[in-house]
């Protein structure tokens, strides 16, 4: 598994993984990693939106709606997509706010 593409990229380039740990990445390499993170986060959020739609269409008897809310998952997915967009725009403060919204929205999961 990967953390929004970071681990996967490090597996392809073990030397870069060491450089990340030592803080020796160039500005261009750092920006490339952040763009990859934003894009992968957006893609993961899009998949969560699809899952939330499937959960919403499922019979209510199949879900413990007190714990698992399809609306909560959908809200978390939208917040993650917003955070990804903000990361790509380098709006870090707003991205952190959206990540907090996603965290609160998905507590049941």
C-alpha positions as CSV (number, residue, x, y, z in Angstrom):
1,X,0.0,0.0,0.0
2,X,1.0,3.6,-0.4
3,X,0.4,6.9,1.3
4,X,-1.2,8.8,-1.7
5,X,1.6,7.7,-4.0
6,X,4.6,8.7,-1.7
7,X,5.5,5.2,-0.7
8,X,5.1,3.9,-4.2
9,X,7.4,6.5,-5.6
10,X,10.0,5.7,-2.9
11,X,9.8,2.0,-3.7
12,X,10.6,2.8,-7.3
13,X,13.5,4.9,-6.2
14,X,15.1,3.6,-3.0
15,X,17.7,6.3,-3.1
16,X,15.0,9.0,-3.1
17,X,13.5,7.4,0.0
18,X,16.7,7.9,1.8
19,X,16.9,11.5,0.6
20,X,13.4,12.2,1.8
21,X,14.3,10.9,5.3
22,X,17.4,13.1,5.3
23,X,15.6,16.2,4.0
24,X,17.9,16.5,0.9
25,X,15.3,16.8,-1.8
26,X,15.6,19.7,-4.2
27,X,12.7,22.2,-4.4
28,X,11.7,20.7,-7.8
29,X,11.6,17.1,-6.4
30,X,9.6,18.3,-3.4
31,X,7.1,20.0,-5.6
32,X,6.8,16.9,-7.8
33,X,6.0,14.8,-4.7
34,X,3.4,17.3,-3.5
35,X,1.7,17.4,-6.9
36,X,1.7,13.6,-6.9
37,X,0.2,13.6,-3.4
38,X,-2.5,16.0,-4.5
39,X,-3.4,14.1,-7.6
40,X,-3.5,10.7,-5.8
41,X,-5.6,12.2,-2.9
42,X,-8.1,13.5,-5.5
43,X,-8.3,10.1,-7.2
44,X,-8.9,8.4,-3.8
45,X,-11.5,10.9,-2.8
46,X,-13.3,10.3,-6.1
47,X,-13.4,6.5,-5.4
48,X,-14.8,7.3,-1.9
49,X,-17.6,9.3,-3.5
50,X,-18.5,6.3,-5.6
51,X,-18.5,4.0,-2.5
52,X,-20.7,6.5,-0.6
53,X,-23.2,6.4,-3.5
54,X,-23.2,2.6,-3.4
55,X,-23.8,2.7,0.4
56,X,-26.6,5.2,0.0
57,X,-28.3,2.8,-2.5
58,X,-27.9,-0.2,-0.2
59,X,-30.8,-1.4,1.9
60,X,-30.8,0.3,5.3
61,X,-31.0,-3.0,7.0
62,X,-27.5,-3.8,5.6
63,X,-26.0,-0.8,7.3
64,X,-25.6,0.3,10.9
65,X,-26.7,3.9,10.1
66,X,-25.8,5.0,13.7
67,X,-22.1,4.2,12.9
68,X,-21.7,4.3,9.2
69,X,-23.4,7.2,7.4
70,X,-23.1,7.3,3.6
71,X,-23.6,11.0,3.8
72,X,-20.7,11.3,6.2
73,X,-18.5,9.3,3.9
74,X,-19.6,11.5,0.9
75,X,-18.9,14.7,2.9
76,X,-15.4,13.3,3.8
77,X,-14.8,12.5,0.1
78,X,-15.8,16.0,-1.0
79,X,-13.5,17.5,1.7
80,X,-10.6,15.3,0.5
81,X,-11.2,16.4,-3.1
82,X,-11.3,20.0,-2.0
83,X,-8.1,19.5,0.0
84,X,-6.4,17.9,-3.0
85,X,-7.4,20.9,-5.2
86,X,-6.0,23.3,-2.6
87,X,-2.8,21.3,-2.3
88,X,-2.3,21.6,-6.1
89,X,-3.0,25.4,-5.8
90,X,-0.5,25.5,-2.9
91,X,-3.1,26.8,-0.5
92,X,-1.8,24.8,2.5
93,X,-3.9,26.4,5.3
94,X,-7.2,25.8,3.5
95,X,-6.0,22.2,2.6
96,X,-5.4,21.5,6.3
97,X,-8.9,22.8,7.1
98,X,-10.5,20.5,4.5
99,X,-8.5,17.5,5.9
100,X,-9.9,18.3,9.3
101,X,-13.4,18.3,7.9
102,X,-12.7,15.0,6.2
103,X,-11.5,13.5,9.5
104,X,-14.5,14.6,11.4
105,X,-16.9,13.5,8.7
106,X,-15.5,10.0,8.5
107,X,-15.2,9.2,12.2
108,X,-17.6,6.3,12.0
109,X,-15.5,4.6,9.4
